[in-house]
Amino acid sequence: MEGIEHRVVEVNGINMHVAEKGQGPVILFVHGFPELWYTWRHQIVALASLGYRAVAPDLRGYGDTDAPDSVASYTCLDVVGDLIALLEAIAGDEEKVFVVGHDWGALIAWYLCLFRPDRVKALVNLSVAFNPRNPKRKPYETLRAVYGDDYYVCRFQEPGEIEAEFGEIGTERVIREFFTYRNSGPLMLPKGKGFPHGKDSPGPPELPSWFSREDLHYYATKFEKKGFTGGINYYRNINRNWELTAPWTGVQINVPVKFIVGEMDLSYNSLGTKDYIHKGGFKKDVPFLEEVVVMEGVGHFINEERADEINSHIYDFFKNF
C-alpha cells in the first residue's frame, strides 16, 4: 500500500511484524480487536506525508507476529513490554514518541503511559477511555454482574469455546459482523446463536462505504491463517491485569492526551462511561487531558469510518509538541 514498508523485529523472544512509512518523529499506532496493523493504513499514509514516521505493529497473537501458546502470555505487562522493546529496536535515539491507540490498543496505550510515561510524548486515544483500577471490584465479575453471561467479554473467557463458534460462522463472516456492528448497546453473543444477525440469518450485513471487499479479504485472510485465539486471550487476562496493576492503584496518566470517540460506539455507551468522561472523573485521572471529541453518528471503528477527520485530529494535536 502506497510505499508502506514491512519488516520483522525480534522483541522479547517473539518475532513482531511492523508496518512503517515516513521520516521524522515516531508515531506508534496500537491496534485493537479484531484488528491488525492494517486498521491504521489511512493514518500511516497521511501522517507520513505530514513529516512523521508512522509505525504500526501487529501485536502479539495477531497477523504476522508470533502468537505464544499460553493464555498467560497476553497480559498488559507482556504487551507493553513488547512495545518498549520495539521502540528500543527501531527508535532508540528518541527518548519519547507519539502514541495513538484504538480499542484494546487504547487500553494498552493507557497502560504504556501508566508504566512508562518517560517514553510517551503525547497520546491520542480512540474509543476506550481510561479505566482507573478499582481495588474493590474485579473487572470480569463486574461485567458479568452488569451484563450477564451472554455479554461478549464473558463469552470470550472459556478457552476454545468462542473460537469453535467462530469456526462454524466462518472467519470472513465474523470479521464482517464485527466491523458492521452499529448498535450502541452492549454486544451480546448468546451461546450457539452467534452475532445479532445470527448465523442462520438470510445473508451477511452489507459492508459500509469505508470498508471495502478488499479490506474484508485482507482481515479475513490473516485471521483465517492465525486464528482468533491470540486476540481473544487479551480478554482472558482482564482479571490478571487487575491483579498485576495493584501497585499503580490511584496513579494518574501524566502525559498530554486527546481522546476521540464515536457517539454510537458501544464503549462510549457502557458502564457510566459518559458521566466519567464529561463530569470530571476522566480529567481527574488524566490531568493533562487537553481535549475530548465526540463524533456524531460514528461507531466503534472510528479511524476507518472517518479516516480523514481522525488524521487531522492526530496531526493538529501532535504538531504542538
C-alpha positions as CSV (number, residue, x, y, z in Angstrom):
1,M,0.0,0.0,0.0
2,E,1.4,3.3,-1.2
3,G,5.0,2.7,-0.1
4,I,4.4,1.2,3.3
5,E,7.4,-0.9,4.3
6,H,7.2,-4.2,6.2
7,R,9.8,-5.8,8.4
8,V,10.1,-8.3,11.3
9,V,11.7,-7.1,14.6
10,E,12.6,-9.5,17.4
11,V,11.1,-8.4,20.7
12,N,11.2,-10.3,24.0
13,G,11.8,-13.6,22.1
14,I,9.0,-13.2,19.6
15,N,9.0,-12.0,16.0
16,M,6.9,-8.9,15.6
17,H,5.7,-7.8,12.2
18,V,5.9,-4.0,11.8
19,A,4.5,-1.7,9.0
20,E,6.0,1.7,8.7
21,K,6.3,4.7,6.4
22,G,7.9,8.2,6.5
23,Q,10.7,10.0,8.2
24,G,10.6,12.2,11.3
25,P,9.3,11.9,14.8
26,V,7.9,8.4,15.5
27,I,4.1,7.9,15.9
28,L,3.4,4.4,17.4
29,F,0.0,3.1,16.3
30,V,-1.5,0.4,18.5
31,H,-4.5,-1.6,17.1
32,G,-7.3,-3.5,18.9
33,F,-9.6,-6.5,18.3
34,P,-10.2,-7.9,15.7
35,E,-7.7,-5.6,14.0
36,L,-4.2,-5.6,12.6
37,W,-1.6,-3.0,11.7
38,Y,-3.9,-2.6,8.6
39,T,-6.5,-0.8,10.7
40,W,-4.1,2.2,10.6
41,R,-3.5,2.1,6.8
42,H,-5.1,5.6,6.2
43,Q,-3.2,7.1,9.2
44,I,0.1,5.7,8.2
45,V,0.0,7.2,4.7
46,A,-1.4,10.6,5.9
47,L,0.9,11.2,8.8
48,A,4.0,10.0,6.9
49,S,3.1,12.7,4.3
50,L,3.0,15.3,7.0
51,G,6.5,14.6,8.3
52,Y,6.2,11.8,10.7
53,R,7.5,8.2,10.9
54,A,4.4,6.1,11.3
55,V,5.0,2.7,12.9
56,A,2.2,0.1,13.3
57,P,3.0,-3.4,14.6
58,D,0.8,-6.4,14.6
59,L,0.5,-7.0,18.4
60,R,1.5,-10.4,19.8
61,G,-1.1,-13.0,18.7
62,Y,-2.1,-11.1,15.6
63,G,-1.4,-11.2,11.9
64,D,2.2,-11.9,11.0
65,T,3.5,-11.5,14.6
66,D,4.2,-14.7,16.7
67,A,1.4,-16.0,18.9
68,P,2.6,-17.6,22.2
69,D,0.6,-20.6,23.1
70,S,-0.1,-19.8,26.8
71,V,-3.1,-17.6,27.7
72,A,-0.9,-16.2,30.5
73,S,1.4,-14.6,27.8
74,Y,-1.1,-11.9,26.9
75,T,-1.1,-9.7,30.0
76,C,-0.8,-5.9,29.8
77,L,2.8,-6.2,31.0
78,D,3.7,-8.6,28.2
79,V,2.2,-6.4,25.5
80,V,3.6,-3.1,26.9
81,G,7.0,-4.9,27.2
82,D,6.8,-5.8,23.5
83,L,6.2,-2.1,22.6
84,I,9.0,-0.9,24.8
85,A,11.4,-3.4,23.2
86,L,10.1,-2.4,19.7
87,L,10.8,1.3,20.5
88,E,14.3,0.4,21.7
89,A,14.9,-1.5,18.4
90,I,13.6,1.0,15.9
91,A,13.7,4.3,17.7
92,G,16.3,4.0,20.4
93,D,17.6,7.5,19.7
94,E,14.2,9.1,20.5
95,E,13.6,9.5,24.2
96,K,9.8,9.9,23.7
97,V,7.4,9.0,20.9
98,F,3.9,9.9,20.0
99,V,1.3,7.2,20.5
100,V,-2.2,6.5,19.0
101,G,-4.4,3.6,20.2
102,H,-7.8,2.2,19.4
103,D,-10.0,-0.4,21.2
104,W,-7.6,-2.8,23.0
105,G,-4.8,-0.8,21.6
106,A,-6.2,2.2,23.5
107,L,-6.2,0.1,26.7
108,I,-2.6,-0.9,26.0
109,A,-1.7,2.7,25.3
110,W,-3.1,3.7,28.7
111,Y,-1.0,1.0,30.3
112,L,2.0,2.2,28.4
113,C,1.5,5.7,29.8
114,L,0.9,4.4,33.3
115,F,4.0,2.2,33.3
116,R,6.4,4.2,31.2
117,P,5.3,7.8,30.9
118,D,9.0,8.6,30.2
119,R,8.7,7.1,26.7
120,V,5.5,8.9,25.6
121,K,5.5,12.5,24.3
122,A,1.7,12.7,23.8
123,L,-1.2,10.3,23.3
124,V,-4.3,10.3,21.0
125,N,-6.6,7.6,22.2
126,L,-9.7,6.4,20.3
127,S,-12.9,4.8,21.6
128,V,-11.8,3.4,25.0
129,A,-11.4,5.9,27.9
130,F,-9.0,5.4,30.8
131,N,-10.4,2.9,33.3
132,P,-8.9,3.5,36.7
133,R,-8.3,0.4,38.8
134,N,-10.9,-0.2,41.4
135,P,-9.2,-2.2,44.2
136,K,-12.6,-3.5,45.4
137,R,-14.0,-4.8,42.2
138,K,-12.6,-7.4,39.8
139,P,-13.4,-6.4,36.2
140,Y,-14.8,-9.8,34.9
141,E,-17.1,-10.2,37.9
142,T,-18.3,-6.6,37.5
143,L,-19.0,-7.0,33.8
144,R,-20.8,-10.3,34.3
145,A,-23.0,-8.8,37.1
146,V,-24.0,-5.9,34.9
147,Y,-24.4,-7.6,31.5
148,G,-24.8,-11.3,32.2
149,D,-23.3,-14.4,30.7
150,D,-24.1,-13.6,27.1
151,Y,-22.0,-10.4,27.1
152,Y,-19.2,-10.9,24.6
153,V,-16.4,-10.4,27.1
154,C,-17.9,-13.1,29.3
155,R,-18.4,-15.4,26.3
156,F,-14.7,-14.9,25.4
157,Q,-13.4,-16.3,28.7
158,E,-13.5,-20.1,28.2
159,P,-10.5,-21.1,26.0
160,G,-11.6,-22.7,22.7
161,E,-15.4,-22.1,23.2
162,I,-15.9,-18.9,21.2
163,E,-13.3,-20.0,18.7
164,A,-15.3,-23.1,17.9
165,E,-18.4,-21.0,17.3
166,F,-16.5,-18.5,15.2
167,G,-15.2,-21.5,13.2
168,E,-18.9,-22.5,12.5
169,I,-19.8,-19.0,11.4
170,G,-16.7,-18.6,9.2
171,T,-13.8,-16.2,9.5
172,E,-15.0,-13.7,6.9
173,R,-18.5,-13.5,8.3
174,V,-17.1,-12.9,11.8
175,I,-14.9,-10.0,10.6
176,R,-17.9,-8.6,8.6
177,E,-20.1,-8.8,11.7
178,F,-17.7,-7.0,14.0
179,F,-16.9,-4.2,11.5
180,T,-20.6,-3.6,10.6
181,Y,-21.9,-3.6,14.3
182,R,-23.7,-0.3,14.7
183,N,-25.7,-0.9,17.9
184,S,-24.6,1.4,20.7
185,G,-25.8,-1.2,23.2
186,P,-23.7,-4.0,24.6
187,L,-22.6,-6.7,22.2
188,M,-24.3,-10.0,23.1
189,L,-23.2,-13.3,21.7
190,P,-25.7,-16.0,23.1
191,K,-24.3,-19.5,23.0
192,G,-24.9,-21.2,19.7
193,K,-26.6,-18.1,18.2
194,G,-23.6,-16.1,17.2
195,F,-24.0,-12.4,16.3
196,P,-27.2,-10.4,16.4
197,H,-27.7,-11.1,12.7
198,G,-27.3,-14.8,13.5
199,K,-25.5,-17.5,11.6
200,D,-28.9,-18.6,10.2
201,S,-30.0,-15.1,9.0
202,P,-30.7,-14.8,5.3
203,G,-27.4,-13.0,4.5
204,P,-24.4,-11.2,5.9
205,P,-24.7,-7.5,6.8
206,E,-23.8,-5.1,4.0
207,L,-20.4,-3.6,4.0
208,P,-20.2,0.2,4.8
209,S,-18.7,2.5,2.2
210,W,-15.5,2.9,4.4
211,F,-14.8,-0.9,4.5
212,S,-14.2,-2.4,1.1
213,R,-14.3,-6.0,-0.1
214,E,-10.5,-5.8,-0.3
215,D,-10.3,-4.7,3.3
216,L,-12.6,-7.6,4.4
217,H,-10.4,-10.0,2.4
218,Y,-7.2,-8.8,4.0
219,Y,-8.5,-9.2,7.5
220,A,-10.2,-12.5,6.8
221,T,-7.0,-13.9,5.2
222,K,-4.9,-13.0,8.2
223,F,-7.3,-14.2,10.8
224,E,-8.0,-17.4,8.8
225,K,-4.3,-18.1,9.0
226,K,-3.6,-17.1,12.6
227,G,-7.0,-17.7,14.2
228,F,-8.7,-15.5,16.8
229,T,-7.2,-17.1,19.9
230,G,-4.3,-14.6,20.3
231,G,-6.6,-11.6,20.2
232,I,-9.2,-13.2,22.5
233,N,-6.5,-14.1,25.0
234,Y,-6.2,-10.4,25.8
235,Y,-9.8,-10.6,27.2
236,R,-8.9,-13.7,29.2
237,N,-6.4,-11.7,31.1
238,I,-8.6,-8.8,32.3
239,N,-8.6,-10.1,35.9
240,R,-4.9,-10.9,35.8
241,N,-4.2,-7.4,34.6
242,W,-6.2,-6.1,37.5
243,E,-4.0,-8.2,39.9
244,L,-0.8,-7.2,38.2
245,T,-1.6,-3.4,38.3
246,A,-2.2,-3.3,42.0
247,P,0.9,-1.2,42.6
248,W,-0.5,1.5,40.2
249,T,-3.8,1.9,42.0
250,G,-4.6,5.6,42.1
251,V,-1.8,6.6,39.8
252,Q,-2.7,9.3,37.2
253,I,-1.9,9.3,33.5
254,N,0.8,12.1,33.3
255,V,1.1,12.7,29.6
256,P,-0.8,15.1,27.3
257,V,-3.9,13.4,25.9
258,K,-6.5,13.9,23.3
259,F,-9.5,11.5,23.4
260,I,-11.8,10.8,20.5
261,V,-14.9,8.6,20.5
262,G,-17.9,7.9,18.2
263,E,-21.3,8.8,19.6
264,M,-22.6,5.4,18.7
265,D,-19.6,3.5,20.0
266,L,-20.7,0.7,22.3
267,S,-17.8,1.5,24.7
268,Y,-19.0,5.2,25.0
269,N,-22.4,3.9,25.9
270,S,-21.4,1.4,28.6
271,L,-21.0,1.3,32.4
272,G,-21.4,5.0,33.2
273,T,-18.6,6.0,30.7
274,K,-20.3,9.2,29.5
275,D,-20.6,10.5,33.1
276,Y,-17.0,9.6,33.7
277,I,-15.8,11.4,30.6
278,H,-17.9,14.5,30.9
279,K,-18.4,15.1,34.6
280,G,-14.8,15.4,35.8
281,G,-13.7,11.8,36.6
282,F,-11.7,11.5,33.4
283,K,-9.9,14.8,33.9
284,K,-9.1,13.9,37.5
285,D,-7.4,10.7,36.5
286,V,-5.8,12.2,33.3
287,P,-4.9,15.7,34.4
288,F,-3.2,16.6,31.1
289,L,-6.4,15.6,29.1
290,E,-6.5,18.5,26.7
291,E,-9.5,17.7,24.5
292,V,-12.4,15.3,24.3
293,V,-14.0,14.9,20.8
294,V,-17.3,13.0,20.4
295,M,-18.0,12.4,16.7
296,E,-21.7,12.4,15.9
297,G,-23.2,9.4,14.1
298,V,-19.9,7.4,14.2
299,G,-19.5,3.9,15.5
300,H,-16.6,2.0,17.0
301,F,-14.1,1.7,14.2
302,I,-13.7,5.4,14.1
303,N,-10.2,5.6,12.5
304,E,-11.5,3.7,9.5
305,E,-15.0,5.2,9.3
306,R,-13.8,8.8,9.5
307,A,-10.2,8.4,8.4
308,D,-9.6,11.9,7.1
309,E,-11.0,13.6,10.2
310,I,-9.0,11.3,12.5
311,N,-5.9,12.0,10.5
312,S,-6.5,15.8,11.0
313,H,-7.2,15.4,14.8
314,I,-3.9,13.4,15.3
315,Y,-1.9,16.0,13.3
316,D,-3.5,19.0,14.9
317,F,-2.7,17.7,18.4
318,F,0.9,16.3,17.8
319,K,2.1,19.4,15.9
320,N,2.0,21.3,19.2
321,F,4.8,19.2,20.7
